[in-house]
Amino acid sequence: MKKNTYKYLFGPVPSRRLGRSLGVDLTPFKTCSFDCIFCQLGRTTRKTLTRKEYVPVDKVIAELDEWLKTDNSADYITLSGSGEPTLNSEFGRVIDFVRNATTIPVVLLTNASLLSDPEVRAQAAQANVVKVSLSAWDQFSLEHINRPHRSVEFKRLIEGQWLFRKEFKGQLWMEVFLVWGTNTTAKDVSSIAELVKAVEPNKVQLNTAVRPPCEEYAYAVPEDQMGALARLFDPPAEVIAEYSSDASAKVQANESDILGMLKRRPCTLDQICRVFGLHKNEASKYLGKLTRTGQARERRKAGEVYFSAIHGEDAEHANV
């Protein structure tokens, strides 16, 4: 597996919703306004609403310029990474550079916690696609599922999404992340669906914890239940949770390399990232597929999550 030579770019990562997506990381790990129970990157270590230039945007743009000259092969360029990208006060400059330098569409993935700020909305509106997330229906459920910064108010979060929809001329997608037994009753999902409909997004996408989450109790919704929950939305939501493994040669090669290491010894996500030069978003995607297909398992010990290969007959009977 070729190591990534960039500091702020990762991938392109294969994605069901975005094809081959080049990730752009605008915050240090893990700087975010939320600490979601289902996050595949682990718990938030720096929970904040303070906006500043967390990573130098001039250097991010320099890496993008180099990538465009030497590779330039992706379906989307996506602002995501190790935390909430809109916390970087200069994220709009990155979007502006991409829009002027290439025809590859730029996507902003945001938890929408800062869209009540007019400056954030103005910067975000430069993107071709903005994907916002919503997994709660009131303040209590927001605090339980997303564990936001103490100053985040659910009412303002929804108002920010609504205002952004009125101002934004591009594609607005909404991702609803469901955790089995937490926000998956018909009443809960219908309450979320009502809020989603008021925002009037172009797409509604349903996801669940198919990658190893930071909290052990953040269970994935069974595949056979997702379709029924998707129909509670009007129009019905699209299920984007990747229950099956990507069959592309590159993905299979990467999974094989990681599995080979796990056969030798258990490893944490951090260790896998260091060995293969992967971003945590990218490595967690491969680990999620290995665990779903019964080739690897996760175990928690002293606050750390370790992944190991499943050998022999264990693999045939693994329930992962």
PADO-521244 format. One record per atom (N, C-alpha, C, O, CB): y, z, x. Coordinates in steps of 0.1 Angstrom, whole numbers, plus 5000, padded with zeros to 4 digits. Each point is the difference from the previous one (the first is absolute). Glycine has a CB too. Layout:
<recs>
YZX/...
</recs>
This chain:
<recs>
498850005008/501250004992/501250005009/500250085009/498650044972/502249795017/501249995007/500950114997/500350024988/499449735014/500850325008/501050114997/501449944997/500449905005/498350255010/501949924976/501449964996/500950045011/500150115004/499349934971/501449865029/501050025011/501450044995/500950035007/497849815006/501450174974/501350034994/500050154996/499050064998/501249714993/501050295010/500250144996/500350024985/499650104994/501249945030/499949864970/500550024987/499349904990/500250024988/502050065021/497149834996/499349904991/498550035001/499550055010/502349784993/497450144986/498650025000/499449894991/500649964990/499650295015/498649714998/499349904992/500149865007/500249995012/500250154967/499649765012/499950004986/498750074994/499049985006/502449814994/498850284990/498950084993/499649924988/500849964992/500150265017/497849764989/499549944988/500250094988/499750125000/498649755013/502350074976/500450084988/499749934988/500249884999/501650235014/497649954977/499649944987/501349954993/500049904994/497950245004/503249945003/501249964993/500949915007/500849934995/499050294993/500149795026/501049935008/499449905010/500749955009/500750254989/497349775001/499449915009/500050065014/499550115003/501249694983/499850125024/500150055014/501550055001/500949925000/497349915009/501950304993/501350065000/500350065014/499350095005/500549964970/501449915031/500550065012/500750124996/501150004993/499049785019/499550344993/500750134997/501150025010/499949975012/498050124979/503249975004/501250045007/500250154998/500250044989/500949735010/498850315012/500150144999/501450055003/500449985012/497150044994/503250044985/501450045002/500250155001/501150055001/499549754987/498350285012/500250155001/498950055010/498949945000/502150084976/499250095031/499050065008/498950064990/500350034989/501350025030/497249964986/498950064992/500450154999/500450065010/497849774998/501650244981/500049944987/501250064992/500050114995/497449875005/503649935001/501350044994/500249944986/500049884999/501050135024/499050084967/500049954986/500750104991/500150115003/497749765002/502650084984/500550094989/498950054991/500350094992/501949785009/496650085000/498950054992/498950055010/500049975012/500549864969/498650245013/498850045007/498849994991/499450094996/501950075019/498449714981/499049974990/498650055003/499649995011/501849814983/497950254996/498750055002/499049895004/499050035006/501550164978/499849695013/499149895002/500349915012/499449905003/500350104973/501450045032/500449925011/498949985011/499450105004/503049984992/497349805008/499049975010/500550045014/499250005009/499949824976/502150215017/500650035013/500050155003/500350045011/501149764988/498250284991/500050145002/501250074995/500849934993/497950035027/501550174982/501150074994/501349975007/500049975012/498450214982/502749834999/501349985005/500450115010/499950124996/500749754983/499850095033/500450105009/501550025001/500550105005/497549845008/502849974981/501450015000/500549954986/500249884998/500050085027/499950134966/500449974986/501550014999/500650105003/497249984988/502949815006/501449995000/500649904991/499349914996/500650165028/501449954972/500749894993/501249955009/500849924995/498550194983/500849945034/501149965009/499849865005/498949975006/501450275001/500649684991/500049865005/500749985013/501150055002/498849874974/499450025034/500649975013/499149905006/499049964995/502050275008/499449725009/499349905007/498850065008/500150035012/502049824990/496850184991/498950085006/499449925012/499650075009/500050044968/500349765022/499549925011/501149895002/500749964991/496850085004/502749925018/501149915003/499849864993/499149935005/501350195017/500449844969/499849884993/500249885009/499449894997/501450224982/500149905031/500249895009/498649965007/499749895002/502750185002/496950044999/498749975007/498949954990/499249925003/501450265013/499549864971/499149954990/500349854998/499149924999/500850304990/501449745010/500349864999/499649925012/499649894998/502450184987/498149995027/499649935012/498549974999/499649895004/502250225010/497449984982/498649984999/499749904989/499149915002/500550325005/501149774982/499849904989/500349865006/499349904997/501250274985/500649825025/500449875006/498949955009/499749885000/502850194999/497050025010/498949965009/498849954992/499349905003/501650265014/498749924973/498849974992/500249864993/499149924999/500550334997/501649734998/500249874994/499949885009/499749894996/501850234988/498949905029/499949905010/498649975005/499649895004/502750175003/496850054993/498749995006/498949994990/498949945004/502050185015/499249934969/498950014990/500549934987/499649894997/499550325014/501749864982/500649944988/499049974989/500249904993/501650015021/497150164986/498949974990/499850124991/499250095004/499749755012/501750174973/499750104990/500549954986/500849914999/499550275019/499249884972/500449974986/501350084996/500849954993/496850005001/502550175012/501150084997/500450085012/499150035009/500349984967/501950035025/500450105010/500450124992/500949994991/499949845026/498550294986/500150114991/500650125006/499550055011/498549864977/503150155007/500550125005/499250124993/500150024988/502349875015/496850175006/499250114995/499850105011/501050055005/497849804978/499950175021/499850085012/499750154999/499250044991/502249795019/499350254998/499650145002/500850094991/499950125002/499549835021/501350004967/500850094991/500849924991/499649884997/500550295020/501049884977/500849934990/501049915008/500950065006/498850134977/500249685016/500949915008/501550014996/500849985009/497349874993/502250194986/501450004996/500750125006/501350014999/498249874980/499850225027/500650115007/500849945013/500950075004/497350094988/501349735013/500749945011/501349944995/500049904992/497950055021/503350104991/501249964995/500449855002/500849944994/499950295009/498549715007/500349865003/498949904996/499949895005/501450205014/497949954971/498949924996/500549864994/499349905001/499350314995/502649794999/500549884994/500349895011/499949884997/501150264985/499349915030/500249905011/498749935004/500049885003/501850265006/497149934990/498649945002/499749894990/499649895003/499650335007/501149824977/499749904989/500949885002/499649884999/499850304986/501949845019/500949895002/499649915011/500149884999/501750274993/497749915019/499549925011/498949914996/499949885003/500850305013/498349884977/498849924996/500449894991/499549895001/499150325001/502349824988/500449894990/500749895007/499849884996/500450294987/500549855028/500749905007/499249935011/500349895004/501750234991/496949955010/499349945011/498749934996/499549925008/501450265005/498649844975/498749944996/500049984985/500750064992/498250045028/500149814976/499849984986/498950104994/499750004988/501049765015/498750325006/499050094996/500750114991/500950065005/497749905017/500950064966/500750104992/499950145005/499050045006/500549814975/501550235017/500050145004/499850094988/500649994990/501049965029/497650154983/499650104990/500450145004/499850045012/498349814981/502550224998/500350145002/499150094992/500049994988/502449965017/496850145002/499250094992/500750145000/500250065011/497649814996/502550184982/500850124999/499550104989/499549954990/502549925019/498150264993/499650094990/501250024989/499850084991/498750045026/502649814986/501150004990/500850135000/500950014991/497849834996/501150255022/500750134999/501449995003/500850094997/497150025009/502549785001/501449985004/500849894993/501149975003/498250125019/500049854968/500749894992/501150054991/500749914995/497249975006/502350254998/501250054992/501349985009/501150014994/497450154993/501349815026/501149985009/500449854999/499249925004/500150285011/502049774981/500449865000/499949925013/499749884999/501950204983/498649995029/499949935013/498549965003/499849895005/502250255003/497149954988/498649975002/499649884991/499349915004/500250335002/501049764981/499749894991/500549875005/499349904999/500750264982/501249845025/500649885005/499249945012/499849885001/502550214991/497350005017/499249955011/498649954995/499549905005/501750275010/498249914976/498649964995/500149864993/499049935000/500450324998/501749734995/500149874992/500049885008/499949894995/501450244989/498849885030/499949885008/498649955002/499849895004/502250195008/497050004985/498649975001/499649894990/500649994989/498950245021/499449704993/499449904990/499250084990/500149974988/499849855029/499450284987/499250084992/500250155003/500150045012/498149784986/502050264992/500050155002/498950064991/500049984988/502550015017/496750085002/498950074993/500350154999/500150075011/498249764997/501950224980/500350154998/498750064995/499249934994/503350035002/497450175006/498850074995/500450114989/501150055000/497849915023/500150064969/500250104989/498650064997/499149924995/503049974996/497750245011/498750064997/500150124991/499050064997/500249865025/502150114974/500250124992/500849964987/500549894999/499550255022/500149964970/500749974988/501150114997/500749994990/497349895001/502050225017/501150114999/500150075013/499349975009/500250054966/501450085025/500350075012/498750085005/499750005012/502750024981/496950044998/498850085004/499049915006/499450035011/501050134971/499349735012/498949915006/500549935013/499249985009/499949984968/502250025024/500549945013/499850105011/499649975011/502149904976/498650265010/499850105011/498650035003/499750035012/502450074980/497049884999/498650025002/499349885008/499250035009/500750114970/500549745017/499449885006/500749955013/499349975010/499949974967/502150065022/500849945011/500650105009/500449975011/500049844975/499750325010/500550105008/501349965007/500050005012/497650094991/503449884989/501249945006/500950115007/499850124999/500149704984/501150135024/501150095005/500550084989/500149954989/500549895030/499850284983/500450094989/501249954992/500250044989/498950155024/501749724993/501249954993/499749874991/500949954993/500550145026/497449864982/499649884992/499850044985/499250094997/499849805023/501850054971/499950034986/499349884993/500449885003/501650274998/497049874991/499349894994/500949924991/499949875000/498150275000/502949924993/501049924992/500849905008/500249894996/499950314988/500449855028/500849915008/499149895006/500549895002/501150305003/497249844998/499149905006/499849894990/500149885004/498750305010/501049854973/499849904990/501349924998/500049884999/498250264990/502949935011/501349934998/500349915011/500549894998/500350314990/498849845025/500249915011/499249874999/500549895003/499950315011/498349814981/499249884998/500649914989/500149885002/497950255005/502549944982/500649924989/501249935005/500249884997/498950284987/501849915023/501249935005/499749895010/500749895000/500550334997/497849805011/499749905010/499549874993/500349895004/499150295013/499849844972/499549894993/501149914994/499949885000/498050254995/503249945001/501149934994/500849925010/500649904997/499550284986/499949875029/500749935011/499249905008/500649915006/500850304995/497349815000/499249925009/499649874994/499549994989/499750225021/501049684997/499649874995/498749955005/499549904995/502950055005/496950125009/498749965005/498950054992/500250044989/500849965034/497850014983/498850054994/499950155001/500050055012/498849724993/501150304984/499850145000/498650034996/499649974989/502850085006/496850015014/498650044997/500050154999/500750075007/498349735004/500150254980/499950154999/498550035002/499149954993/502850074991/497850075025/498750055003/499850144994/500850095002/499149775019/499150154970/499650134995/498850055006/498949934999/502250014979/499050175030/498850055007/499450114992/500650104997/500549845025/497650044975/499350094992/499050095008/499349945009/500949904972/499750295016/499150095007/499150054989/500550074991/501149995028/497149924983/499050044989/500150154997/499950095008/498649735000/501750214979/500150134995/501450075002/500250114997/497449915008/503349905000/501450065003/501049934991/500950074994/498549985029/500649824976/500949934991/499449884993/500549894999/501450185017/496849964980/499249894995/499650014985/499249924995/500050055028/501250144970/499750004986/500849894993/501049955005/498650304995/500049714988/500749894993/501450044997/500949925000/496950014990/502450205007/501450054997/500949995012/501149954999/497950204984/500549895029/500850005012/500349855004/501249975002/497750245006/500149704991/500249875004/500949934990/500949915004/496950085008/502150044976/500949944989/501450045002/501049934998/497150074986/502150135021/501450055002/500649925012/501249975000/498250264991/499849755020/500549925011/500349864996/501049945003/497650205012/500549804976/500149864996/501349984992/500749905001/496850084998/502950124993/501350004992/501249995010/500949924997/498050214984/501049955029/501150005010/500149865007/501149955003/498750305000/499049705001/499949885007/500649884992/500849925005/497250165007/501749924975/500449894991/501650004999/500649904999/497250124988/502850105013/501450015000/500749945012/501149954999/498750264987/499549795025/500649955013/499949855000/500849935006/498650285006/499649734981/499849864998/499749935014/500749915004/500850094976/497550055027/499649935013/499449864997/499549984989/500250255022/500349694999/499349874999/498450025001/499349924994/502749975017/497650214996/498550035001/499850154999/500850085005/498849715009/499350254980/499650145001/498650005006/499149934996/502250134984/498550025031/498850005007/499450145001/500750105002/500149715012/497950204983/499350134999/499250025013/499249915004/500750074971/500350135032/499350035012/499450144999/500350084992/501249775021/497550184996/499450135001/499650025014/500149925009/499150074967/500350135027/499750055014/498749945005/499150085003/502250134992/498749665008/498849945006/500050015015/499049985006/500949864975/501250215025/500150035014/499950155001/500550074991/500849725015/498350275005/499950145001/501450074999/500949975007/497150005008/502150114974/501350074998/500250125008/499150055006/500849864971/501450145023/500350125008/499450134994/499750095007/502449805001/497750114979/499450114993/498749974995/499849904993/502550185000/496750015009/498649974997/499849994985/499149934995/500350205025/501549934972/499850004985/500749884994/500049984988/499950265012/500749675008/500649884994/498949894999/499949915008/502450145002/497049964979/498849914998/500449864994/501049994993/497650215003/500749705009/500349874994/499549984986/499050074996/500849845027/500950024969/499549974986/498849905001/500149905007/502350144984/496549995002/498949905001/500449864995/500949994991/497650205005/500949715011/500449874997/499949964985/500949934995/498450015028/499750114971/499849964986/501050064990/500149964989/497550025017/503250124999/501050064992/501349945001/500950014992/497950205010/501449725009/501449955003/500449894990/501249994997/498450065028/499549874971/500349894990/500550064987/501049954995/497349915016/501150254985/500450064987/501450065001/500849994991/496850065004/502650015017/501450065002/501049895001/501250024996/497750185015/500849694995/500949895002/500549954987/501149954998/497849995023/500250064969/500349954986/501050094993/500549964989/497349935010/502550235006/501050084993/501449965003/500950054994/497550145008/501749725007/501449945003/500249884992/499149934997/500850165027/501449884974/500349884992/501149925007/501150045001/498450084978/500149765027/498749945000/499050085009/500550085008/500549704987/497750195004/499050085008/500349995015/500549905005/497850064977/501550155025/500250015014/498949925008/498949984995/502350245002/499249745015/499049945009/499450115008/500750085006/500649704995/497350225000/499450105009/499949945014/499449905003/499250194978/502149985029/500049955013/499250095010/499949975012/502349944983/497250195000/499150095009/498949915006/499349944992/501350274994/499249805027/499149925007/498650075000/499750065010/502249835004/497350094976/498750074999/499049935009/499150065005/501450014972/499749795025/499049935008/500649975013/501350005002/497849894978/500150085030/500449985014/500549865002/499449904995/499050275013/502749814999/500549865004/498949935008/499550065010/502950024990/497349804997/498949935007/500649915012/499249935006/499550084973/502649995023/500549915011/499450045013/499750125003/502449844984/497849945022/499450025014/500850115008/499450085006/499849684993/502150235000/500850095008/499850154995/499950095008/501849734996/498350204983/499850134994/498750055004/499850125004/501749834977/497449975018/498750045003/499950045015/499350095003/499849764978/501550075027/500050035015/500750145002/499450075008/500649684998/501150274988/500750135002/499250124995/499950105007/502349784991/497250104990/499150104995/498850035009/499650115002/501149834975/498849955029/498850025008/500450075013/499250095005/499949704986/502050185015/500550085012/500150144997/499650095008/501649715000/499550244981/500250144996/498750074998/499850115004/502549834986/496849995002/498750064997/499250025013/499350105001/500749794977/500150025031/499350025013/500450135007/499250075006/500749684996/501450284998/500550125006/499550124992/499750105006/502349785003/498150114978/499550124991/498550025002/499650124998/502249834986/497549955020/498550035002/499850085013/499050075002/500549714987/501550215020/499950085013/500550144998/499450095006/500949705007/500750234979/500550144998/501050004988/500649904997/499150155028/500450064968/501050014989/501449995006/500350055011/498150104976/502549805005/501449985005/500950034988/499749984988/499649845029/501950224987/501150014990/500749874999/499949915008/500450344997/500649744984/500849884999/500949985012/500149885005/499950154970/500650075030/500849995012/499349955012/500549915007/500850284985/497549855010/499249965011/499649854999/500149925010/499050314993/500649734985/499749854998/501249925002/499949895006/498450174977/502949985013/501249935002/500349995015/500449895005/500550194973/498950025030/500350005014/499149905007/500449935009/500450314990/497949774998/499049915007/500249854997/500049925009/498450274989/501949784990/500149864996/501449954999/500349884996/497650154992/503150055014/501449964999/500449964986/500849914998/499050015025/499750154967/500349974986/501050104995/500150115004/497649804993/503150044993/500850094992/499150074990/499049964997/503049895005/498550274994/499250084991/499749944987/498950014994/502050195017/500149724984/499849934987/498849905002/499249994991/503250035003/497649915017/498949905003/498750075002/499049954994/502749905016/498250254998/498750075003/499550064987/498850004998/501950045026/500150024968/499550064987/499449904991/499150034992/502750155011/498749704997/499549904992/498549975004/499249994991/503149915006/497550085016/498649985004/499150124998/498949984996/502049865021/499650284985/499250124997/499650014985/498950044997/502250075023/499949864972/499750004986/498949914996/499150034992/503350025004/497649835010/498949904997/498750055005/498949984994/502849845006/498350245012/498750055006/499450114992/498850014998/502149925024/500050164973/499550114991/499549954987/499050054994/502650115018/499249744982/499649954987/498649935000/499350004990/503249985004/497349955017/498749925001/498950095006/498949945003/502549855000/498850344999/498950085004/499649995015/498950045004/500349944973/501749975031/499849995014/500550125008/499650025011/500449734987/501050324996/500650115007/500350114990/500049984987/501049875030/499250274987/500350124992/501250085006/500249995012/497450024979/503150065001/501050095005/499650144998/499450044990/502449795006/498550265014/499850144999/501250075005/500749965010/496850014994/502850144990/501250085003/499650135008/499150074996/502149844984/499550115031/499750125008/501350055006/500749935007/496949984998/502750224993/501150065005/501349924998/500949995009/497750115008/501549854971/501249934996/500149855005/500949934997/500250295004/497949745006/499949865005/499049924992/499050064996/501750015027/499549804975/499049914994/499449925010/500649935008/500750074970/497350015023/499349925010/499149894992/499550034989/500450175027/500049694990/499249894995/498849985009/500150005012/501949894977/496950085005/498749985008/499249894993/500149994988/499950255021/499249694999/499149904994/498950074993/499550105003/501149735015/498950104971/498850044993/498849925005/500149885000/501350194979/497650005026/498949935007/498749994991/499850094991/501149995031/498449824980/498649994995/500050014985/500849944992/498450155028/499849994975/499850014985/501150074993/500249984988/497450035017/503250075003/501250064994/500949904994/500750024990/499150175026/500449704991/500949894996/499549944986/500949964992/499749995032/498150044974/499549954988/500350084988/500249964988/498049935025/501950254989/500250094989/501450065000/500250094992/497349965009/503449905007/501350065001/500749984987/500049894994/500150075031/500550154970/500849994988/501550025004/500550115000/497649984985/502649805019/501350015004/500949914992/501250005002/498050055021/
</recs>
